[in-house]
């Protein structure tokens, strides 16, 4: 069991966080987008396991391990029937709760074994256009994002990106503002100052928020071209983090008006691969689909710049022992991220110990 925490060292935290660390089974993980789910079964990989997902006739999301208990064949190769699914190998039919209703080879009088049922995650949640699951009983509530429930915001979904990467290091990168002038010099970084301003981090359970304001070149603002507003304007950035890898950046344009909210959700497929789901919520584009398409394309360029470095790490893991790396005043958000993740691992391992899982 992990020991006590301190400001300078996470005592006893020896193992770094990898994509499939056992503690991640007690966290909410993004499985897919709602738009990727239909009445046909589809398979997604998460934490080194395949999961089959479909939408039942009742409209609810169904998620189970993607294997039939008979010969472990992928259920995603079968077909949906009502709320349930029929295996494409031997025709075993399961209802929306994962209970086997029919084994064709046994005939109408056959006795169905009690173990003939599918394995479901502990919890499922569908919100802000995403499907989340917790494989074991989650230690927190599912992530929420206020902008997603606001009808004044226009939605732009980025294409799903799959890359060799560490989910923890990608989350760390999202929260890090010191890399902007260097990694993103070809997109927005050339206009960013190198000195990170002072800001406060406000802890909230297994999450936090951090807000600061600064001047920037608002090249998207149509009012700049007309002379209505100057190029250099003021904006407020609010970062929000929830364990393990759910991130949000709200950018408020204080001179031009409106907001740009970036949601960033990381799905660890295995220890080498991560799927990146990112969505924009904007109320400053006047409903223009063309401007939203441009914004999505721009964010894809930003992700590509980040992955140029993130995909090249030799070790796809993040140490939780704070003495393993050097930290400065500019690392306030990423340092808090490590502390929260370490506390979550500690609690997850304690819960697993009580349950006799370790």
CORSULQUI-V418991 format. One record per run of one state. SS is the DSSP state (alpha for helix, beta for strand, coil for the rest). FROM is the first residue (numbers start at 1). LEN is the number of residues. If there is no record, write none. Layout:
ss & from & len
SS & FROM & LEN
SS & FROM & LEN
This chain:
ss & from & len
coil & 1 & 4
beta & 5 & 1
coil & 6 & 4
beta & 10 & 1
coil & 11 & 6
beta & 17 & 1
coil & 18 & 4
alpha & 22 & 5
coil & 27 & 2
beta & 29 & 5
alpha & 34 & 3
coil & 37 & 5
beta & 42 & 5
coil & 47 & 2
beta & 49 & 7
coil & 56 & 5
beta & 61 & 5
coil & 66 & 9
alpha & 75 & 3
coil & 78 & 1
beta & 79 & 3
coil & 82 & 2
beta & 84 & 3
coil & 87 & 6
beta & 93 & 2
coil & 95 & 4
beta & 99 & 4
coil & 103 & 1
alpha & 104 & 3
coil & 107 & 10
beta & 117 & 1
coil & 118 & 5
beta & 123 & 5
coil & 128 & 2
beta & 130 & 5
coil & 135 & 11
alpha & 146 & 4
coil & 150 & 4
beta & 154 & 4
coil & 158 & 3
beta & 161 & 4
coil & 165 & 2
alpha & 167 & 9
coil & 176 & 4
alpha & 180 & 4
coil & 184 & 5
alpha & 189 & 3
coil & 192 & 8
beta & 200 & 4
coil & 204 & 3
beta & 207 & 11
coil & 218 & 4
alpha & 222 & 4
coil & 226 & 6
beta & 232 & 11
coil & 243 & 3
beta & 246 & 8
coil & 254 & 5
beta & 259 & 10
coil & 269 & 4
beta & 273 & 10
coil & 283 & 6
alpha & 289 & 22
coil & 311 & 7
beta & 318 & 1
coil & 319 & 3
alpha & 322 & 3
coil & 325 & 4
alpha & 329 & 26
coil & 355 & 4
